[in-house]
């Protein structure tokens, strides 16, 4: 059985069916977590700091909104990708720092 694990995403992204503009993969918190985190890019720090604005989803929920993330899902932990707009190409994010690593 091929199990991907859950992902976390902002409610802004999922509820409004927005395409992903920023995503990163961190160390999973448990064996059911894929480590992937998805954002539409308009969220500010106050929004993302509020746990009510982040939810756990099956990867298929995010893929139904934005299939363009599919080629990147096997990327290693420590990967952070972003794009300028919803139709742009993902590039490695140069200014994202993973917390607690090092």
Secondary structure, 3 states (H helix, E strand, C coil): CCCCCEEEEEHHHHHCCCCCCEEEECCCCCCCEEEEEEECCCCCHHHHHCHHHEEEECHHHHHHHCHHHHHHCCCCCCCEEECCCCCCCCEECCCCCCCCCC
